[in-house]
Amino acid sequence: MQGELLNACVNHSPSAYLSNPETERRAAARFMEDWYEKNAFKNDFGSRSPEKSGAAGIPRRKPSIIANLLKTSFPGKPGTKSSSIARRVRNALRQADKSQFVSAFCQSNVGDASPNVLGAFCVDIGMPCDFNLSTCHGKNELCYGQGPGYSDEFESTCIIGERQFRKAVELINTASEQLKGKVDYRQAYVDLSELEVTIQKDGGGYEIEKTCPAAMGFDFAAGTTDGPGAFDFKPADDTPSVLPVQILRMGQLITLSVPGELTTTAGRCLRDAVKMVLTSGGNGEFNSNVRVVIAGLTNAYSQYVTTFEEYQGASTLYGLYTLDAYIQEFRKLAVAIVSGQAIEAGPQPPDLLHKQISLLPPVVFVFDTIPPGVNFGDVKLDVPSNATFKREEDTVFVTFWTAFPRNDLMAEGTYALGASTLYGPYTLDAYIQEFGKLAVAIVSGQAVEAGPQPPDLLHKQISLLLPVVFVFDTTPPGVNFRDVKLDVPSNATFKREEDTVIVTFWTAFPRNDLMTEGTLALVEILEGEDA
């Protein structure tokens, strides 16, 4: 189910938006208001319990509302976070018979969306900023957007979050559509630095264009009315080129995972293009009921994506045809989803871990060294060889020669590894292999070889108890251990369930012979004539 949430979002780049053709603007309906898509569904994502339900909220509005004017600390800056909204929705909808409610709130195409619904004003004179340039007196530093709780930005954050929360609960309570169908996905990597893109010309026909190597333009430094820039800027080329594109399918819900922020119109163009491929695929699996949504800023981040008309060279990294490139590549993924075919993985992104830099001062190595002949990781103080421990009560102390962690972050590694597997790193594989053999025998009804028998180690057992002195544990001459010392009278008669039979044996102290696999006393009960 989807609904409309008004007065929670505006377009913070209206002049760029108005550059789009009028037909595009009509299709978007209200460019100054937020369209809040809510897909609520009552399936259980594969659970066997029909009592579980879930919802996914994809709001086309950016949650940032705490601008850089704020002087006090505020964790996270994105305002009322989606995780907090999701938690409130779960609490509001939790019922005794639906305790496992699952919800997801993610950003969609929020490239030109802002929750500062009052508009952008000059903080020095209180007048609206320049419409086309978002400046005050020719400078961008004084132009700030104002939220509904202006001038308290915390209040603005709470108001927008509350509006989103109430709409979410309303839509979920009235949801009736159920997700049905396959769960599927396609993902590929694309090098957007020099990608050939097929563009349809206005007069008919096609032409081939290319994207550009990633770089940000001078306008990037100006920021937005949600947070103006405050420094000079030099275009950079240390931006990503190989990026992941992904389609997720849950029944008739199609999620486009885009590694960037698309504007309102750019997002609508991408959704429409993918929906066209799905519904015209020929197998009839998708119809007009298919819901295509965008999960922006997903799997990677590559700044903003605008339409050709909105492009201003600031943060659209790959040039004028960035949107066309994304549409082309997502169409390929959609075709693969419809046809059920695999898709090439594409080029892998480079490993840039060795190029990471830190702005923290380095650790002085002279204070972070080891003695000659010793390596980092060597044991300095080991456990004594004769030490004994109670498994759950004692603490084992071992000291290693280590460096300051910032000298080696051990990416994808560990500073210490304590191993308790007796038979090496392939112990689990060995168990899987042997239990697999037993499973095959069970299925086939065949016997299985017993294998080698464990050694008899009884003679190697030791005792920490003091031995019994044998001089105090003997029998009279001519008498053996286990001989009867006092037997039952031969003429005695007994009632089986009522009387007690007493017999005395010559026995040794039990610790001198534990009678392993035997018994210290054996009583034979005779029945019939022998009894």
GUZABA-373640 format. One line per 8 residues: number of its first residue (from 1); their letters; for each residue x, y, z of C-alpha. Coordinates in nm, 2 decimals. Example, Ala and Ser with C-alpha at 12.3 -4.5 7.8 and 13.67 -1.06 7.14 Angstrom:
2
1) as) 1.23/-0.45/0.78 | 1.37/-0.11/0.71
//
This chain:
531
1) mqgellna) 0.00/0.00/0.00 | 0.12/0.35/-0.07 | 0.01/0.69/0.06 | 0.08/1.06/0.04 | 0.25/1.25/0.32 | 0.23/1.63/0.28 | 0.41/1.91/0.45 | 0.71/1.69/0.53
9) cvnhspsa) 0.95/1.77/0.25 | 1.03/2.03/-0.01 | 1.26/2.05/-0.31 | 1.58/2.23/-0.21 | 1.69/2.28/-0.57 | 1.37/2.42/-0.73 | 1.54/2.62/-1.00 | 1.73/2.30/-1.12
17) ylsnpete) 1.41/2.11/-1.10 | 1.23/2.36/-1.32 | 1.49/2.30/-1.59 | 1.32/1.96/-1.66 | 1.07/1.95/-1.94 | 0.71/2.04/-1.85 | 0.59/1.68/-1.93 | 0.84/1.55/-1.67
25) rraaarfm) 0.72/1.80/-1.41 | 0.36/1.71/-1.47 | 0.44/1.34/-1.42 | 0.59/1.42/-1.08 | 0.27/1.59/-0.97 | 0.40/1.80/-0.69 | 0.76/1.89/-0.70 | 0.75/2.09/-0.37
33) edwyekna) 0.59/1.81/-0.17 | 0.71/1.47/-0.06 | 0.56/1.16/-0.20 | 0.60/0.91/0.07 | 0.58/0.55/-0.06 | 0.47/0.29/0.19 | 0.47/-0.07/0.09 | 0.30/-0.27/0.37
41) fkndfgsr) 0.24/-0.63/0.33 | 0.13/-0.93/0.54 | 0.35/-1.20/0.42 | 0.62/-1.34/0.66 | 0.94/-1.34/0.44 | 0.95/-1.72/0.45 | 0.85/-1.78/0.81 | 0.61/-2.05/0.88
49) speksgaa) 0.41/-1.84/1.12 | 0.12/-1.66/0.96 | 0.11/-1.43/1.26 | 0.42/-1.24/1.15 | 0.40/-0.94/0.93 | 0.63/-0.67/0.78 | 0.65/-0.33/0.62 | 0.90/-0.14/0.42
57) giprrkps) 0.90/0.24/0.41 | 1.08/0.42/0.13 | 1.03/0.79/0.19 | 1.16/1.03/-0.07 | 1.29/1.28/0.17 | 1.63/1.34/0.32 | 1.63/1.30/0.70 | 1.90/1.57/0.76
65) iianllkt) 1.76/1.86/0.94 | 2.03/1.95/1.19 | 2.23/2.20/0.99 | 2.60/2.30/1.04 | 2.50/2.61/1.23 | 2.44/2.40/1.54 | 2.72/2.45/1.79 | 2.63/2.17/2.04
73) sfpgkpgt) 2.71/1.81/1.98 | 2.44/1.59/1.83 | 2.51/1.23/1.75 | 2.45/1.12/1.39 | 2.33/1.45/1.24 | 2.07/1.28/1.03 | 1.79/1.39/1.26 | 1.53/1.15/1.37
81) ksssiarr) 1.69/0.83/1.24 | 1.50/0.56/1.05 | 1.59/0.30/1.31 | 1.41/0.51/1.58 | 1.10/0.55/1.36 | 1.10/0.18/1.28 | 1.12/0.10/1.65 | 0.82/0.33/1.73
89) vrnalrqa) 0.62/0.17/1.45 | 0.70/-0.18/1.58 | 0.60/-0.08/1.93 | 0.27/0.09/1.81 | 0.17/-0.22/1.61 | 0.29/-0.49/1.85 | 0.00/-0.72/1.94 | -0.01/-1.05/2.13
97) dksqfvsa) -0.07/-1.24/1.81 | 0.17/-1.03/1.60 | 0.48/-1.00/1.82 | 0.73/-1.05/1.53 | 0.65/-0.74/1.32 | 0.94/-0.65/1.09 | 0.99/-0.31/0.94 | 1.24/-0.13/0.73
105) fcqsnvgd) 1.28/0.24/0.66 | 1.53/0.35/0.39 | 1.59/0.65/0.18 | 1.48/0.66/-0.17 | 1.57/0.92/-0.44 | 1.64/1.21/-0.20 | 1.90/1.40/-0.41 | 1.69/1.73/-0.41
113) aspnvlga) 1.46/1.66/-0.12 | 1.47/1.85/0.21 | 1.27/1.84/0.53 | 1.32/2.22/0.58 | 0.96/2.28/0.47 | 0.95/2.66/0.55 | 1.20/2.73/0.27 | 1.55/2.88/0.26
121) fcvdigmp) 1.62/3.22/0.42 | 1.91/3.45/0.48 | 2.01/3.42/0.85 | 2.12/3.79/0.87 | 1.81/3.97/0.73 | 1.54/3.70/0.74 | 1.46/3.73/0.37 | 1.43/3.44/0.12
129) cdfnlstc) 1.75/3.34/-0.05 | 1.81/3.40/-0.41 | 1.59/3.15/-0.59 | 1.83/3.05/-0.87 | 2.16/3.06/-0.68 | 2.06/2.99/-0.31 | 2.28/3.28/-0.20 | 2.25/3.59/0.02
137) hgknelcy) 2.43/3.90/-0.10 | 2.61/3.68/-0.35 | 2.74/3.44/-0.09 | 2.61/3.09/0.00 | 2.73/3.08/0.36 | 2.42/3.27/0.50 | 2.15/3.08/0.31 | 1.99/2.81/0.53
145) gqgpgysd) 1.67/2.61/0.51 | 1.42/2.63/0.80 | 1.23/2.34/0.94 | 0.88/2.34/1.09 | 1.02/2.41/1.44 | 1.24/2.70/1.34 | 1.46/2.82/1.51 | 1.48/2.50/1.73
153) efestcii) 1.63/2.24/1.50 | 1.58/1.96/1.75 | 1.21/2.05/1.75 | 1.20/2.05/1.37 | 1.36/1.70/1.37 | 1.10/1.57/1.61 | 0.81/1.72/1.41 | 0.92/1.57/1.08
161) gerqfrka) 0.99/1.23/1.25 | 0.64/1.24/1.41 | 0.47/1.31/1.08 | 0.65/1.02/0.92 | 0.57/0.79/1.21 | 0.20/0.87/1.21 | 0.17/0.82/0.84 | 0.36/0.49/0.86
169) velintas) 0.12/0.35/1.13 | -0.18/0.47/0.94 | -0.08/0.30/0.62 | 0.02/-0.03/0.79 | -0.31/-0.04/0.98 | -0.50/-0.01/0.65 | -0.28/-0.23/0.44 | -0.45/-0.50/0.24
177) eqlkgkvd) -0.21/-0.59/-0.04 | -0.01/-0.91/0.01 | 0.33/-0.98/-0.15 | 0.32/-1.30/-0.36 | 0.57/-1.46/-0.59 | 0.94/-1.53/-0.61 | 1.23/-1.40/-0.41 | 1.52/-1.32/-0.64
185) yrqayvdl) 1.80/-1.08/-0.71 | 2.06/-0.97/-0.97 | 2.38/-0.77/-0.90 | 2.67/-0.66/-1.11 | 2.96/-0.42/-1.10 | 2.99/-0.14/-1.36 | 3.28/0.09/-1.44 | 3.11/0.42/-1.48
193) selevtiq) 3.43/0.61/-1.57 | 3.41/0.55/-1.95 | 3.09/0.36/-2.00 | 2.93/0.37/-2.35 | 2.57/0.47/-2.32 | 2.31/0.43/-2.59 | 2.09/0.75/-2.60 | 1.77/0.78/-2.80
201) kdgggyei) 1.76/1.10/-3.00 | 1.46/1.34/-3.00 | 1.42/1.30/-3.38 | 1.44/0.93/-3.37 | 1.74/0.69/-3.39 | 2.02/0.64/-3.14 | 2.36/0.77/-3.06 | 2.64/0.65/-2.84
209) ektcpaam) 2.77/0.87/-2.57 | 3.02/0.81/-2.29 | 3.03/0.88/-1.92 | 3.33/1.07/-1.77 | 3.60/0.98/-1.52 | 3.46/1.06/-1.17 | 3.53/1.41/-1.04 | 3.34/1.67/-0.84
217) gfdfaagt) 3.30/2.02/-0.97 | 3.36/2.36/-0.81 | 2.99/2.40/-0.73 | 3.01/2.11/-0.49 | 3.18/2.33/-0.23 | 2.87/2.55/-0.22 | 2.68/2.28/-0.04 | 2.30/2.31/-0.02
225) tdgpgafd) 2.05/2.51/0.18 | 2.05/2.22/0.43 | 2.42/2.29/0.50 | 2.61/2.55/0.30 | 2.98/2.50/0.22 | 3.23/2.71/0.41 | 3.56/2.64/0.23 | 3.73/2.67/-0.10
233) fkpaddtp) 3.74/2.36/-0.32 | 3.96/2.19/-0.57 | 3.81/1.92/-0.81 | 3.93/1.58/-0.71 | 3.97/1.25/-0.89 | 4.00/1.02/-0.59 | 3.63/0.91/-0.63 | 3.49/0.57/-0.71
241) svlpvqil) 3.47/0.44/-1.06 | 3.35/0.07/-1.03 | 3.02/0.06/-0.85 | 2.76/-0.21/-0.77 | 2.41/-0.20/-0.91 | 2.15/-0.44/-0.77 | 1.78/-0.54/-0.81 | 1.60/-0.72/-0.53
249) rmgqlitl) 1.27/-0.89/-0.58 | 1.01/-0.99/-0.32 | 0.70/-1.09/-0.51 | 0.57/-0.78/-0.69 | 0.79/-0.55/-0.49 | 1.11/-0.46/-0.68 | 1.38/-0.27/-0.50 | 1.65/-0.09/-0.70
257) svpgeltt) 1.97/-0.06/-0.49 | 2.14/0.25/-0.62 | 2.49/0.36/-0.49 | 2.40/0.73/-0.49 | 2.14/1.00/-0.44 | 1.90/1.05/-0.73 | 1.69/1.36/-0.76 | 1.31/1.34/-0.76
265) tagrclrd) 1.28/1.34/-1.14 | 1.59/1.12/-1.20 | 1.45/0.86/-0.96 | 1.11/0.86/-1.14 | 1.28/0.81/-1.47 | 1.48/0.51/-1.34 | 1.17/0.35/-1.19 | 0.96/0.40/-1.50
273) avkmvlts) 1.24/0.25/-1.72 | 1.27/-0.06/-1.50 | 0.89/-0.11/-1.47 | 0.86/-0.09/-1.85 | 1.11/-0.38/-1.89 | 0.94/-0.59/-1.63 | 0.58/-0.55/-1.76 | 0.68/-0.59/-2.12
281) ggngefns) 0.90/-0.90/-2.06 | 0.66/-1.13/-2.24 | 0.61/-1.40/-1.97 | 0.32/-1.22/-1.80 | 0.48/-1.26/-1.46 | 0.47/-0.88/-1.39 | 0.17/-0.66/-1.45 | 0.07/-0.30/-1.37
289) nvrvviag) 0.06/-0.40/-1.00 | 0.44/-0.43/-0.98 | 0.59/-0.18/-0.73 | 0.93/-0.05/-0.82 | 1.10/0.15/-0.54 | 1.45/0.29/-0.50 | 1.68/0.22/-0.21 | 1.94/0.50/-0.24
297) ltnaysqy) 2.29/0.53/-0.10 | 2.31/0.14/-0.11 | 2.62/-0.08/-0.11 | 2.85/0.22/-0.21 | 2.83/0.59/-0.24 | 2.89/0.80/-0.55 | 2.74/1.14/-0.47 | 2.43/1.27/-0.67
305) vttfeeyq) 2.25/1.17/-0.99 | 2.05/1.43/-1.18 | 1.87/1.44/-1.51 | 2.04/1.58/-1.82 | 1.85/1.91/-1.77 | 1.93/1.94/-1.40 | 2.30/1.88/-1.44 | 2.52/2.16/-1.31
313) gastlygl) 2.86/1.98/-1.28 | 2.88/1.98/-0.90 | 2.83/1.63/-0.76 | 2.71/1.42/-1.05 | 3.04/1.24/-1.08 | 3.02/1.08/-1.42 | 2.90/1.37/-1.63 | 2.58/1.45/-1.83
321) ytldayiq) 2.49/1.09/-1.90 | 2.52/0.95/-1.55 | 2.15/0.89/-1.52 | 2.13/0.73/-1.86 | 2.41/0.50/-1.76 | 2.23/0.38/-1.45 | 1.90/0.34/-1.65 | 2.09/0.13/-1.91
329) efrklava) 2.25/-0.10/-1.65 | 1.94/-0.14/-1.44 | 1.75/-0.24/-1.75 | 2.00/-0.52/-1.80 | 1.94/-0.64/-1.45 | 1.56/-0.62/-1.50 | 1.59/-0.83/-1.83 | 1.79/-1.09/-1.63
337) ivsgqaie) 1.52/-1.10/-1.36 | 1.24/-1.15/-1.62 | 1.42/-1.41/-1.82 | 1.57/-1.59/-1.52 | 1.92/-1.57/-1.68 | 2.24/-1.50/-1.50 | 2.43/-1.18/-1.55 | 2.81/-1.11/-1.57
345) agpqppdl) 2.96/-1.00/-1.25 | 3.15/-0.72/-1.42 | 3.48/-0.56/-1.31 | 3.57/-0.59/-0.94 | 3.63/-0.27/-0.75 | 3.99/-0.21/-0.66 | 4.12/-0.28/-0.31 | 4.21/0.06/-0.17
353) lhkqisll) 4.29/-0.04/0.19 | 4.66/0.04/0.13 | 4.57/0.39/0.03 | 4.37/0.48/0.33 | 4.50/0.78/0.52 | 4.46/0.89/0.88 | 4.45/1.25/1.01 | 4.55/1.13/1.36
361) ppvvfvfd) 4.92/1.19/1.45 | 5.13/0.87/1.40 | 5.25/0.67/1.69 | 5.62/0.73/1.76 | 5.78/0.40/1.66 | 6.07/0.45/1.90 | 5.83/0.38/2.19 | 5.67/0.09/2.01
369) tippgvnf) 5.96/-0.16/1.95 | 6.06/-0.51/2.05 | 6.39/-0.65/2.17 | 6.64/-0.79/1.92 | 6.55/-1.15/1.81 | 6.19/-1.11/1.90 | 5.90/-1.07/1.65 | 5.56/-0.91/1.71
377) gdvkldvp) 5.32/-1.18/1.81 | 5.58/-1.39/1.99 | 5.49/-1.51/2.34 | 5.66/-1.31/2.61 | 5.51/-1.49/2.91 | 5.36/-1.83/2.85 | 5.14/-2.06/3.07 | 5.37/-2.28/3.30
385) snatfkre) 5.40/-2.63/3.16 | 5.30/-2.79/3.49 | 5.00/-2.56/3.54 | 4.66/-2.72/3.60 | 4.33/-2.54/3.56 | 3.96/-2.59/3.63 | 3.80/-2.53/3.30 | 3.52/-2.29/3.40
393) edtvfvtf) 3.68/-2.12/3.71 | 4.04/-2.03/3.64 | 4.18/-1.76/3.41 | 4.48/-1.83/3.18 | 4.72/-1.55/3.14 | 4.95/-1.53/2.83 | 5.15/-1.22/2.74 | 5.25/-1.14/2.37
401) wtafprnd) 5.48/-0.89/2.22 | 5.24/-0.65/2.04 | 5.25/-0.32/1.87 | 5.03/-0.02/1.92 | 4.70/-0.11/1.73 | 4.71/0.20/1.51 | 5.04/0.09/1.36 | 4.86/-0.21/1.21
409) lmaegtya) 4.48/-0.22/1.21 | 4.48/-0.59/1.11 | 4.21/-0.52/0.85 | 4.02/-0.85/0.80 | 4.25/-1.01/1.06 | 4.27/-1.03/1.44 | 4.52/-0.93/1.71 | 4.48/-1.25/1.90
417) lgastlyg) 4.35/-1.59/1.81 | 4.29/-1.85/2.09 | 4.24/-2.20/1.94 | 4.09/-2.49/2.13 | 4.04/-2.73/1.83 | 4.25/-3.03/1.90 | 4.29/-3.16/1.55 | 4.38/-2.85/1.36
425) pytldayi) 4.19/-2.61/1.13 | 4.02/-2.89/0.93 | 3.85/-3.05/1.23 | 3.51/-2.94/1.13 | 3.56/-3.06/0.77 | 3.67/-3.40/0.90 | 3.35/-3.43/1.11 | 3.14/-3.33/0.82
433) qefgklav) 3.30/-3.59/0.60 | 3.26/-3.87/0.84 | 2.91/-3.79/0.94 | 2.83/-3.77/0.57 | 2.95/-4.13/0.53 | 2.71/-4.24/0.81 | 2.42/-4.05/0.65 | 2.49/-4.23/0.32
441) aivsgqav) 2.48/-4.56/0.50 | 2.15/-4.48/0.67 | 1.99/-4.38/0.34 | 2.13/-4.69/0.15 | 2.07/-4.93/0.44 | 2.43/-5.05/0.41 | 2.66/-5.14/0.69 | 2.96/-4.92/0.77
449) eagpqppd) 3.31/-5.02/0.87 | 3.37/-5.00/1.24 | 3.71/-4.84/1.19 | 4.00/-4.85/1.43 | 3.92/-4.92/1.80 | 4.03/-4.68/2.06 | 4.34/-4.80/2.26 | 4.30/-4.95/2.61
457) llhkqisl) 4.45/-4.68/2.83 | 4.33/-4.83/3.17 | 4.69/-4.93/3.25 | 4.79/-4.57/3.20 | 4.54/-4.42/3.44 | 4.68/-4.24/3.73 | 4.54/-4.15/4.07 | 4.62/-3.85/4.28
465) llpvvfvf) 4.48/-4.03/4.59 | 4.72/-4.19/4.83 | 4.75/-4.57/4.78 | 4.61/-4.81/5.05 | 4.88/-4.99/5.25 | 4.84/-5.36/5.16 | 4.95/-5.47/5.51 | 4.62/-5.35/5.64
473) dttppgvn) 4.42/-5.51/5.35 | 4.49/-5.88/5.36 | 4.31/-6.22/5.42 | 4.40/-6.51/5.65 | 4.62/-6.79/5.51 | 4.42/-7.02/5.27 | 4.15/-6.76/5.21 | 4.11/-6.57/4.89
481) frdvkldv) 3.94/-6.24/4.83 | 3.57/-6.29/4.75 | 3.55/-6.62/4.95 | 3.24/-6.65/5.16 | 3.31/-6.57/5.52 | 2.96/-6.62/5.66 | 2.71/-6.80/5.44 | 2.34/-6.85/5.46
489) psnatfkr) 2.24/-7.15/5.67 | 2.17/-7.45/5.45 | 1.83/-7.51/5.62 | 1.72/-7.15/5.61 | 1.39/-7.06/5.44 | 1.28/-6.72/5.32 | 0.98/-6.54/5.20 | 1.10/-6.38/4.88
497) eedtvivt) 0.96/-6.03/4.93 | 0.98/-5.99/5.30 | 1.31/-6.14/5.44 | 1.66/-6.01/5.41 | 1.95/-6.25/5.32 | 2.28/-6.17/5.48 | 2.61/-6.31/5.33 | 2.96/-6.19/5.43
505) fwtafprn) 3.26/-6.20/5.18 | 3.63/-6.15/5.22 | 3.68/-5.83/5.02 | 3.97/-5.59/4.96 | 3.96/-5.21/4.99 | 3.78/-5.11/4.67 | 4.06/-4.87/4.56 | 4.30/-5.17/4.54
513) dlmtegtl) 4.09/-5.33/4.27 | 3.82/-5.11/4.11 | 3.68/-5.43/3.93 | 3.66/-5.23/3.60 | 3.41/-5.40/3.38 | 3.33/-5.63/3.67 | 3.16/-5.62/4.01 | 3.27/-5.64/4.37
521) alveileg) 2.98/-5.88/4.45 | 2.77/-6.11/4.24 | 2.46/-6.26/4.38 | 2.30/-6.55/4.19 | 1.93/-6.61/4.25 | 1.82/-6.97/4.19 | 1.46/-7.06/4.12 | 1.27/-7.39/4.10
529) eda) 1.42/-7.71/4.25 | 1.77/-7.57/4.28 | 1.64/-7.29/4.49
//
